[in-house]
Amino acid sequence: MADETLSDASGTSGTSGTSGTSRISVWIPRASRAAALRDGLRAYGLIVAMWMRSTMTYRASFAMTALGNFAVTVLDFVAILVMFTHVDALGGFSLPEVAFLYGTSATAFGLADLLLGSMDRLGRRVRDGTLDTLLVRPVPVLAQVAADRFALRRVGRVVQGLLVLGYALLVVDIDWTPVRVLMVPVMVLCGAAIFASVFVAGAAFQFWAQDAAEVQSSFTYGGTTLLQYPPTVFAKDLVRGVTFLVPLAFVNWIPALYVLGRENPLGLPAALAFLPPVVACGCCALAMAAWRAGLRAYRSTGS
């Protein structure tokens, strides 16, 4: 009998049998990426549910912290309102238009922060060695790190962003078409995916840097603050950087300019407004590649 390949579930191969006898082989298919993703999402959901039950045990405490989180984020928009008491336009954008930029950016970031905001704790786990306990569990490490100490209070940021976005949609002067209507939720969801990829990539960087939470925050928290203002108030070199290097401009600037019917300050074609789903997928793929590389480079505490 011809030799056949024997493959185990991990994808390694070998042969069975002894010299002079027929070799009987069994094929065990490699676990699909879809199954791995499903298992990771299931594990993430179970861990999140555990932390939510823990949080809701003290409902008064949760209500106060969520309200405090909401109030702090409201102050960001209050600063914009105060600014518009002295000017009629900011970089050529009216208050409703700036509110539209603010609402889309804050909502997208709020969703990513709610789901993956715990990623910035990875550096601490690398330094004190507690990441080792996650590695020995039969659960994807990324799901464990992302769901660790899930903070339901962060929902206040999402609510605040949605309120501002709702206000903007009511008062902003837009020539609504079916494409523009559809682009608003797509913009928010793709923006959340782009911010999520930045969270994961920043956490992966901490496998080497170990104390780079502030660097990660400069691209996440700093990025959402940047996107809350019109691109016309910033230097063109900065706008190019967040368009072509770290593509945060695809969170809301580029699609929002199309929705608002405004020209791109860099003279880029309006067709770029339809690329956020492509950019989001690309960012997620790169972030996962960085995560896998960082996890392979990890050699326990002190590495």
Residue, then its C-alpha position, 0 to 999 in steps of 0.5 A: m500500500a502506498d504511504e499516506t500522510l498522517s496529520d494531527a489536529s495541529g496540522t503536523s504530519g508524519t507516518s504510522g506503521t513499522s518497516g515491512t508492513s502496510r502503513i495505515s493513515v488517518w486524516i484529521p482536518r486542521a481546525s478552520r480559522a472560522a472555528a477558531l474565531r468562533d471559539g474566541l468570540r464565545a470565550y470573550g462573551l463568557i468572560v465579559a458576561m462574568w464581569m458584567r454579573s460582577t459589576m451589576t452586583y453593585r448597581a448603585s456603584f455602577a450607575m455612579t461610575a457610568l454617570g461619571n464617565f458620561a459627564v467627563t466625556v460631555l466636557d469635551f463637547v462643552a469645550i467645543l460649544v464654548m469655542f463656538t460662542h466666540v466664532d461662527a465657524l471652525g476651519g470653515f465648519s459650522l457647529p452642526e458639522v463639527a458636532f457630526l465629526y465629534g459624534t461619529s468619532a466619539t461613538a466609534f471610539g466608545l465602542a472600541d474602548l468598551l470592547l477592547g479598552s482593557m488591552d492597555r493592561l497587557g504591558r503590566r501583565v508582561r512585566d509581572g509575569t501574570l500573562d503566563t497564567l493566560l497562556v496555559r488556559p485552553v482559551p485564546v489569549l487575545a480573548q482573555v486580555a480583551a475581556d479582562r476586567f470588562a468595564l461596563r461603565r464605559v458605555g457612558r462614552v458610547v451614549q454621549g457620542l450617540l447623543v451628540l451624533g443624534y443632535a448633529l443629524l437633526v440640525v446639520d444641513i445635508d442633502w441626504t441620499p440613500v448612500r449618505v444615509l447608509m454611510v453614517p452607520v458604516m462609518v461608525l462601525c468601520g471606525a470602531a474596527i479601525f480603533a480596535s485594530v489600533f488597540v490590538a496593535g498597541a498591545a502587541f507592541q507592549f510585548w517588546a516595549q513592556d511599558a508603552a501604554e501611553v504610546q498606545s493612548s496617544f493613538t487611541y485617545g489622542g486619535t479620537t480627540l484629533l478626529q473630533y475637529p475638522p481636518t482643515v484646522f490642522a497642518k496638511d502634513l499631519v492630515r497626510g500622516v493620519t491618512f496614509l501612515v496611521p489611517l485614522a482619517f478613514v474613521n470619520w474625516i474622509p467619509a464625513l467630508y463626502v456626507l457633508g459635501r465638502e472637498n478633501p483638504l488634500g485634494l484626494p478623490a471623493a471615491l476614497a469615502f467608500l474605502p473605510p470597510v477595506v481599510a478596516c479589514g486591512c487594519c484588523a489583519l495587520a493588527m492580528a499579524a502584529w499580535r501573533a508576532g508579539l505572542r511568539a516573541y514572548r518569553s515570560t517575565g523579563s523578556 
